[in-house]
Amino acid sequence: MGNAGELGIRTMAYLLAGVLFIRSLGGLSRQETATRGNLFGILGMALAVAATLWDWWTAPGHGPGAGMALLLGAVVVGGAVGAVLARRVAMTGMPELVAVLHSFVGLAAVLVGISSYMHPHGGKAGPPADMLPLVEIWIGVAVGAITFTGSVVAWAKLKGTLSGKPLLLPGRHLLNLAVVAAIVGLAVPFSSARELSAGMPWLLAMTALSGLLGVHLVMAIGGADMPVVVSLLNSYSGWAAAAAGFMLENDLLIVTGALVGSSGAILSIIMCRAMNRSILNVVFGGFGTGDAKPAAAGTSGPQGEVTEIKAAELGERLLSSKSVVVVPGYGMAVAQAQSAVKELARALGEVGVTVRFAIHPVAGRLPGHMNVLLAEAGVPYDTVLEMEHINPDFPRTDVVLVIGANDIVNPGALDDPQSPIYGMPVLEVWKSSMTVVLKRGMAAGYAGVENPLFVLSGTRMLFGDAKKSVDALVSAVRAGVEARKAA
């Protein structure tokens, strides 16, 4: 009866944790409920950890002792590290942190798989005797290794350690297919081995091949697709966790991994549709690959002269406007200008200017990156609009402020068949009466694609650090308001 009661407690705890995780995903689908969704996720994870510790405590031969002390120590140390990272990592570093966390999940799946092969869950030392556990181990280790190495490469690209340009090896698709075939083929001698010494070399060889595949897949993906890659790696980490759940016979880990894996896959597909790209094109083709035509000689950059504008002049133009749209990009995150942008919107709102924010699905380097930044600054949710909702309004907009964005406002995506980003939907800011781009200089964006927007007749450039520029605009707007009151 005791074992049945303990099993019932664990089952109920896992069930409740699963429900909380589902509620968490539901809450995270909207900005207004994201805080509540995070709270549900925290409660679900706390319950899952507590139930797992209880399950280990009540297992035969366990209980208080050195083992429990090690488990509790791991929980405390891991929680402390997570808390420190959450407080110290800036929003600009969040994409890299997410990629690192994905790599941890992949590495954990690899270690669990190798451990399960050496000492099957609940069994004696040695490989499992049945075929199904062997298949679970093989798949779990393969997915985990791809997730681990792919996430490490994604981290290096996001951090700038590796170039954001895609690495295009000759015959890369055939190379990937050959590696996949080798991974599948090695499963035959592995599954037929009945001794550790015979099966382990095949398992380790497959792990190395899967790791190389993860490296090559992400190296072939360029900078502009990195938000999709982060989402895709999130999906991979979920499936790796689910595979680990099968190996450990842990129902909650299976359910949680499936939730993360499926939600990450759905998000990746949604983002690819918003970019007019297929998920296979992102995974296997990269961005700016040989699929695009080379630029003609002499047309490597925007042709024309840029027109600069000063903060004081732009402040007067903003005050005389009725409708202003702000397009945030990664440059705004780097400059930590979101609070200054909120202050500018408030200053303009006080004199009757309508200010809204336009978000591209892949703005920044993480899904929802710009939404989180604006929410952090306290920008009202109802003023933040997605691309499909704001694009029809640009022809009726007086001024568009592009703050640190580049590729997502590139008109070449719509009218230049030779552009590597041709066919990608973008924010059509050039249709407004005036477009002002806030940048430090004329460098290309993360994808390395030149932007002809900068030399259009309706575009003005406000050079300098985004935060300082926006602060200057706030001062100019407030000075203009005071001058009008005095007059």
HUNOR-V215045 format. One record per pair of residues at least 6 apart in sequence whose ideal C-beta (glycine too) atoms are under 8 Angstrom apart, sorted by sequence separation. I is the first residue (numbers start at 1). J is the second residue. If there is no record, write none. Layout:
i->(I	I)
j->(J	J)
This chain:
i->(27	28	56	57	62	119	120	128	156	157	169	193	244	245	272	285	318	332	349	361	363	364	375	394	407	413	416	429	444	445	453	463	26	27	57	118	119	120	127	157	245	272	348	363	402	412	444	454	462	27	29	89	118	120	221	245	246	413	414	27	28	118	128	153	190	193	244	245	272	332	364	410	412	413	27	28	117	189	245	269	272	281	328	345	360	374	412	413	26	27	56	57	117	218	242	245	268	344	359	410	413	25	27	56	85	116	190	241	242	245	345	359	413	414	442	24	27	28	120	189	190	244	328	357	371	413	23	24	242	243	268	407	414	53	56	187	218	241	242	326	411	24	186	190	241	242	410	437	23	24	116	117	240	357	409	411	437	53	238	239	408	409	435	21	53	186	187	238	239	241	242	326	407	408	411	20	21	24	116	117	186	238	241	409	20	23	116	238	409	435	53	238	239	357	405	437	439	441	20	21	183	186	237	238	430	435	436	437	439	440	20	113	237	238	324	429	434	435	436	437	438	439	440	19	113	235	236	238	359	361	433	434	435	436	437	440	18	49	183	234	235	238	357	359	361	409	421	430	432	434	436	438	17	20	113	114	182	183	235	237	321	356	357	358	359	360	402	420	16	17	112	113	235	236	355	356	357	359	409	421	430	438	235	319	324	326	328	356	358	400	420	430	17	179	183	234	235	318	322	323	324	325	326	327	419	16	17	109	110	113	233	322	323	324	325	326	327	328	333	438	109	112	232	235	319	321	322	324	325	326	342	358	400	438	179	180	231	232	234	235	323	325	327	330	341	394	399	402	406	13	14	17	109	110	179	319	329	330	345	356	394	397	398	399	400	402	404	13	109	110	318	328	329	330	338	342	394	397	398	399	400	401	402	403	404	410	108	231	232	327	333	338	341	342	391	395	397	398	399	400	402	416	13	14	106	107	176	179	231	333	342	356	390	391	394	395	399	401	412	13	106	109	110	332	338	339	341	345	387	394	406	407	412	105	106	330	338	387	406	407	410	412	106	176	228	231	333	387	405	406	407	412	10	13	106	107	142	175	176	329	332	338	410	411	9	105	106	328	358	363	407	409	410	411	106	228	410	10	103	106	172	227	228	407	409	9	10	102	103	106	328	360	363	406	411	103	328	362	169	228	232	6	103	172	360	6	102	103	138	167	225	232	100	169	228	232	402	6	99	100	102	103	135	138	167	168	225	99	138	166	167	229	166	228	99	100	166	99	134	135	166	134	162	165	225	164	165	96	99	164	131	149	153	157	221	225	96	141	145	149	153	164	221	225	341	404	95	96	145	148	149	151	152	224	403	142	146	149	150	154	220	222	223	224	129	138	141	142	145	146	149	150	153	220	221	222	325	127	137	141	144	145	148	149	153	157	217	220	221	222	337	360	127	143	146	147	150	217	222	337	360	403	127	138	142	146	150	158	325	126	127	141	145	149	157	220	325	335	358	126	323	334	125	146	332	333	358	127	154	158	325	331	332	323	324	327	329	331	332	323	324	325	326	327	329	330	331	154	323	324	325	326	327	328	329	330	331	154	322	323	324	325	327	328	329	321	324	326	328	329	118	320	321	327	117	154	329	317	318	327	365	117	118	151	317	327	117	150	314	117	147	150	151	274	275	274	275	274	114	147	113	146	147	271	270	271	114	143	147	143	144	271	110	143	144	140	143	144	267	327	327	140	139	140	325	140	136	140	325	331	106	176	331	331	136	137	136	173	274	133	330	317	168	299	166	166	168	166	168	296	314	165	166	295	293	294	295	293	121	292	344	351	121	122	292	309	340	343	347	102	121	292	337	341	344	348	106	113	292	335	337	340	344	347	351	95	99	102	106	109	113	116	289	335	336	340	343	347	350	98	102	105	108	109	112	116	288	334	335	337	108	287	288	335	337	344	99	102	106	109	113	227	228	287	332	340	347	95	102	105	109	112	227	230	331	98	101	105	108	112	230	231	306	225	227	230	224	227	226	227	227	227	277	314	276	277	276	302	304	306	314	275	276	301	302	303	306	275	300	302	305	274	302	304	309	311	302	303	304	307	308	309	310	302	306	307	308	309	307	308	306	308	318	311	315	319	288	314	318	287	288	315	316	288	311	315	319	311	314	315	319	311	312	315	316	311	315	319	224	224	52	52	224	51	48	158	48	226	224	223	224	223	224	223	222	223	224	222	18	21	25	17	21	14	18	22	14	18	21	25	92	17	11	14	18	92	91	92	92	91	90	98	95	95	95	94	95	94	91	94	91	91	164	164	165	164	91	31	34	31	32	31	31)
j->(33	34	62	63	68	125	126	134	162	163	175	199	250	251	278	291	324	338	355	367	369	370	381	400	413	419	422	435	450	451	459	469	33	34	64	125	126	127	134	164	252	279	355	370	409	419	451	461	469	35	37	97	126	128	229	253	254	421	422	36	37	127	137	162	199	202	253	254	281	341	373	419	421	422	37	38	127	199	255	279	282	291	338	355	370	384	422	423	37	38	67	68	128	229	253	256	279	355	370	421	424	37	39	68	97	128	202	253	254	257	357	371	425	426	454	37	40	41	133	202	203	257	341	370	384	426	37	38	256	257	282	421	428	68	71	202	233	256	257	341	426	40	202	206	257	258	426	453	40	41	133	134	257	374	426	428	454	71	256	257	426	427	453	40	72	205	206	257	258	260	261	345	426	427	430	40	41	44	136	137	206	258	261	429	41	44	137	259	430	456	75	260	261	379	427	459	461	463	43	44	206	209	260	261	453	458	459	460	462	463	44	137	261	262	348	453	458	459	460	461	462	463	464	44	138	260	261	263	384	386	458	459	460	461	462	465	44	75	209	260	261	264	383	385	387	435	447	456	458	460	462	464	44	47	140	141	209	210	262	264	348	383	384	385	386	387	429	447	44	45	140	141	263	264	383	384	385	387	437	449	458	466	264	348	353	355	357	385	387	429	449	459	47	209	213	264	265	348	352	353	354	355	356	357	449	47	48	140	141	144	264	353	354	355	356	357	358	359	364	469	141	144	264	267	351	353	354	356	357	358	374	390	432	470	212	213	264	265	267	268	356	358	360	363	374	427	432	435	439	47	48	51	143	144	213	353	363	364	379	390	428	431	432	433	434	436	438	48	144	145	353	363	364	365	373	377	429	432	433	434	435	436	437	438	439	445	144	267	268	363	369	374	377	378	427	431	433	434	435	436	438	452	50	51	143	144	213	216	268	370	379	393	427	428	431	432	436	438	449	51	144	147	148	370	376	377	379	383	425	432	444	445	450	144	145	369	377	426	445	446	449	451	146	216	268	271	373	427	445	446	447	452	51	54	147	148	183	216	217	370	373	379	451	452	51	147	148	370	400	405	449	451	452	453	149	271	453	54	147	150	216	271	272	451	453	54	55	147	148	151	373	405	408	451	456	149	374	408	216	275	279	54	151	220	408	55	151	152	187	216	275	282	151	220	279	283	453	58	151	152	154	155	187	190	219	220	277	152	191	219	220	282	220	282	154	155	221	155	190	191	222	191	219	222	282	222	223	155	158	223	191	210	214	218	282	286	158	203	207	211	215	226	283	287	403	466	158	159	208	211	212	214	215	287	466	206	210	213	214	218	284	286	287	288	194	203	206	207	210	211	214	215	218	285	286	287	390	193	203	207	210	211	214	215	219	223	283	286	287	288	403	426	194	210	213	214	217	284	289	404	427	470	195	206	210	214	218	226	393	195	196	210	214	218	226	289	394	404	427	196	393	404	196	217	403	404	429	199	226	230	397	403	404	396	397	400	402	404	405	397	398	399	400	401	403	404	405	229	398	399	400	401	402	403	404	405	406	230	398	399	400	401	403	404	405	398	401	403	405	406	196	398	399	405	196	233	408	398	399	408	446	199	200	233	399	409	200	233	399	203	233	236	237	360	361	361	362	362	203	236	203	236	237	361	361	362	207	236	240	239	240	367	207	240	243	240	243	244	367	427	429	243	243	244	429	246	243	247	432	438	214	284	439	440	246	247	247	284	387	247	446	434	286	418	286	287	289	288	290	418	436	288	289	418	417	418	419	418	247	418	470	477	248	249	419	436	467	470	474	230	249	420	466	470	473	477	236	243	422	465	467	470	474	477	481	226	230	233	237	240	244	247	420	466	467	471	474	478	481	230	234	237	240	241	244	248	420	466	467	469	241	420	421	468	470	477	233	236	240	243	247	361	362	421	466	474	481	230	237	240	244	247	362	365	466	234	237	241	244	248	366	367	442	362	364	367	362	365	365	366	367	369	423	460	423	424	424	450	452	454	462	424	425	450	451	452	455	425	450	452	455	425	453	455	460	462	454	455	456	459	460	461	462	455	459	460	461	462	461	462	461	463	473	469	473	477	447	473	477	447	448	475	476	449	472	476	480	473	476	477	481	475	476	479	480	476	480	484	407	421	250	252	424	252	252	365	256	446	445	445	446	446	447	447	447	448	449	448	252	255	259	252	256	251	255	259	252	256	259	263	330	256	251	255	259	333	333	334	336	336	336	366	364	365	366	366	369	369	369	372	372	373	446	447	448	448	376	371	375	375	381	381	384)
